[in-house]
Amino acid sequence: MAELTSMIYAESLFDVTEELGTTEKVKVELEELDELFSSNEDLYHFYTSPKINKEQKKETLKGILENQLSPETMNLLYVLLDKRRAMEFKGVVKQFEKLVQVKNNEVAGVVYLAKPCSDEMFQKISAKLSEVTGKNLKLSKEIDPSLIGGIKVKIGDQIVDSTVATKLRELKGSIDSTKL
């Protein structure tokens, strides 16, 4: 239910920002605000607490953030307060980011490597994967020495595993199933 509520607010915000041409700006603002709330628990608690008057919250937010955020982002904060949905803020941010990714044909993914590689090599891997998938990939990399060698890529729900560890497991399974 909370995810559906977050999606409704995110879609509304997305529609408005698309119309105004501020989608990318608002996305950045929401990410920064989400980071601020994550790093400052007192501020997040203040914003989400049902014990504090919403008008007091609005005035405080206005004083702290108004000159730093677009009217669209400020309005989202206010609407969530008015509708008693401040706890949905983080969900709205996630859903908004997903909508922007779909619009931009972006897909998040992770590249798992046995050992660190240079930034240049990672860029080549990213470019080749983007070319193969036809998507704008937003890849992160993780180091996992247990892979021994090779590469494993997770993009969306798909995993391509071409690691030495997997090849060894497959070989062992093949040998174990062979009867002498």
SEVEX-585979 format. One record per residue (C-alpha): residue number from 1; z, x, y negated. Coordinates in steps of 0.25 Angstrom, whole numbers. Layout:
N
+-----+-------+-------+-------+
| pos |     Z |     X |     Y |
+-----+-------+-------+-------+
| NUM |     Z |     X |     Y |
...
+-----+-------+-------+-------+
REM end
This chain:
180
+-----+-------+-------+-------+
| pos |     Z |     X |     Y |
+-----+-------+-------+-------+
|   1 |     0 |     0 |     0 |
|   2 |     4 |    11 |   -10 |
|   3 |   -10 |    18 |    -7 |
|   4 |   -17 |     5 |   -10 |
|   5 |   -10 |     3 |   -23 |
|   6 |   -12 |    18 |   -27 |
|   7 |   -27 |    16 |   -24 |
|   8 |   -28 |     4 |   -33 |
|   9 |   -22 |    11 |   -45 |
|  10 |   -31 |    23 |   -42 |
|  11 |   -43 |    15 |   -41 |
|  12 |   -40 |     8 |   -54 |
|  13 |   -38 |    21 |   -61 |
|  14 |   -50 |    27 |   -55 |
|  15 |   -59 |    16 |   -60 |
|  16 |   -53 |    17 |   -74 |
|  17 |   -55 |    32 |   -74 |
|  18 |   -69 |    32 |   -69 |
|  19 |   -73 |    22 |   -80 |
|  20 |   -67 |    31 |   -90 |
|  21 |   -72 |    44 |   -84 |
|  22 |   -58 |    50 |   -83 |
|  23 |   -56 |    50 |   -68 |
|  24 |   -56 |    65 |   -66 |
|  25 |   -46 |    67 |   -78 |
|  26 |   -37 |    56 |   -72 |
|  27 |   -37 |    62 |   -58 |
|  28 |   -33 |    75 |   -64 |
|  29 |   -22 |    69 |   -72 |
|  30 |   -17 |    61 |   -60 |
|  31 |   -16 |    74 |   -52 |
|  32 |    -9 |    81 |   -63 |
|  33 |     1 |    69 |   -64 |
|  34 |     3 |    68 |   -49 |
|  35 |     6 |    83 |   -49 |
|  36 |    16 |    81 |   -61 |
|  37 |    23 |    69 |   -54 |
|  38 |    24 |    78 |   -41 |
|  39 |    30 |    90 |   -48 |
|  40 |    39 |    82 |   -57 |
|  41 |    47 |    72 |   -48 |
|  42 |    55 |    67 |   -60 |
|  43 |    43 |    63 |   -67 |
|  44 |    37 |    56 |   -55 |
|  45 |    50 |    49 |   -52 |
|  46 |    51 |    44 |   -67 |
|  47 |    37 |    38 |   -66 |
|  48 |    39 |    32 |   -52 |
|  49 |    54 |    27 |   -54 |
|  50 |    55 |    12 |   -54 |
|  51 |    69 |    14 |   -62 |
|  52 |    62 |    19 |   -74 |
|  53 |    56 |     9 |   -84 |
|  54 |    40 |    10 |   -84 |
|  55 |    39 |    10 |   -99 |
|  56 |    49 |    22 |  -100 |
|  57 |    40 |    28 |   -89 |
|  58 |    27 |    25 |   -97 |
|  59 |    33 |    31 |  -110 |
|  60 |    38 |    43 |  -103 |
|  61 |    24 |    45 |   -96 |
|  62 |    17 |    43 |  -109 |
|  63 |    25 |    53 |  -116 |
|  64 |    23 |    64 |  -105 |
|  65 |     9 |    61 |  -101 |
|  66 |     1 |    53 |  -110 |
|  67 |    -6 |    64 |  -118 |
|  68 |    -9 |    71 |  -104 |
|  69 |   -15 |    60 |   -96 |
|  70 |   -27 |    51 |   -98 |
|  71 |   -24 |    36 |  -101 |
|  72 |   -29 |    32 |   -87 |
|  73 |   -18 |    41 |   -81 |
|  74 |    -7 |    36 |   -90 |
|  75 |   -12 |    22 |   -87 |
|  76 |   -11 |    24 |   -72 |
|  77 |     4 |    29 |   -74 |
|  78 |     7 |    17 |   -83 |
|  79 |     0 |     7 |   -73 |
|  80 |     8 |    12 |   -61 |
|  81 |    21 |    11 |   -69 |
|  82 |    17 |    -3 |   -74 |
|  83 |    14 |    -8 |   -59 |
|  84 |    26 |    -1 |   -53 |
|  85 |    17 |     9 |   -45 |
|  86 |    21 |    22 |   -51 |
|  87 |    24 |    27 |   -37 |
|  88 |     9 |    25 |   -34 |
|  89 |     5 |    36 |   -44 |
|  90 |     3 |    47 |   -33 |
|  91 |    -5 |    38 |   -24 |
|  92 |   -14 |    33 |   -36 |
|  93 |   -17 |    48 |   -39 |
|  94 |   -21 |    51 |   -24 |
|  95 |   -29 |    38 |   -24 |
|  96 |   -36 |    42 |   -37 |
|  97 |   -39 |    56 |   -32 |
|  98 |   -46 |    50 |   -20 |
|  99 |   -54 |    41 |   -29 |
| 100 |   -59 |    53 |   -37 |
| 101 |   -62 |    61 |   -25 |
| 102 |   -71 |    49 |   -19 |
| 103 |   -78 |    48 |   -33 |
| 104 |   -80 |    63 |   -33 |
| 105 |   -84 |    64 |   -18 |
| 106 |   -72 |    73 |   -16 |
| 107 |   -65 |    75 |    -3 |
| 108 |   -52 |    83 |    -1 |
| 109 |   -51 |    93 |    10 |
| 110 |   -44 |   105 |    16 |
| 111 |   -49 |   118 |    21 |
| 112 |   -40 |   125 |    31 |
| 113 |   -42 |   140 |    33 |
| 114 |   -35 |   150 |    42 |
| 115 |   -33 |   160 |    31 |
| 116 |   -36 |   159 |    16 |
| 117 |   -50 |   161 |    11 |
| 118 |   -55 |   165 |    -3 |
| 119 |   -58 |   154 |   -14 |
| 120 |   -72 |   158 |   -13 |
| 121 |   -73 |   155 |     2 |
| 122 |   -65 |   142 |     0 |
| 123 |   -75 |   137 |   -10 |
| 124 |   -87 |   140 |    -1 |
| 125 |   -80 |   132 |    10 |
| 126 |   -77 |   121 |     0 |
| 127 |   -92 |   121 |    -5 |
| 128 |   -97 |   121 |    10 |
| 129 |   -88 |   109 |    14 |
| 130 |   -92 |   102 |     1 |
| 131 |  -107 |   104 |     5 |
| 132 |  -105 |   100 |    19 |
| 133 |   -97 |    87 |    16 |
| 134 |  -104 |    83 |     3 |
| 135 |   -91 |    81 |    -4 |
| 136 |   -83 |    87 |   -15 |
| 137 |   -72 |    93 |    -7 |
| 138 |   -59 |    97 |   -13 |
| 139 |   -54 |   107 |    -3 |
| 140 |   -41 |   114 |    -1 |
| 141 |   -38 |   125 |     8 |
| 142 |   -26 |   127 |    18 |
| 143 |   -23 |   140 |    26 |
| 144 |   -19 |   138 |    40 |
| 145 |   -18 |   151 |    48 |
| 146 |   -17 |   143 |    61 |
| 147 |   -32 |   140 |    60 |
| 148 |   -35 |   154 |    64 |
| 149 |   -49 |   154 |    57 |
| 150 |   -60 |   145 |    53 |
| 151 |   -58 |   132 |    44 |
| 152 |   -53 |   118 |    45 |
| 153 |   -58 |   108 |    34 |
| 154 |   -52 |    94 |    32 |
| 155 |   -60 |    85 |    22 |
| 156 |   -55 |    71 |    21 |
| 157 |   -53 |    66 |    35 |
| 158 |   -62 |    77 |    42 |
| 159 |   -58 |    90 |    48 |
| 160 |   -67 |   101 |    52 |
| 161 |   -60 |   112 |    60 |
| 162 |   -67 |   125 |    62 |
| 163 |   -54 |   134 |    64 |
| 164 |   -52 |   144 |    75 |
| 165 |   -39 |   137 |    79 |
| 166 |   -47 |   124 |    82 |
| 167 |   -58 |   132 |    89 |
| 168 |   -48 |   139 |    98 |
| 169 |   -41 |   125 |   101 |
| 170 |   -54 |   119 |   105 |
| 171 |   -57 |   131 |   114 |
| 172 |   -44 |   130 |   120 |
| 173 |   -46 |   116 |   123 |
| 174 |   -59 |   119 |   129 |
| 175 |   -54 |   129 |   138 |
| 176 |   -42 |   121 |   142 |
| 177 |   -51 |   109 |   146 |
| 178 |   -60 |   118 |   154 |
| 179 |   -56 |   118 |   169 |
| 180 |   -58 |   131 |   177 |
+-----+-------+-------+-------+
REM end
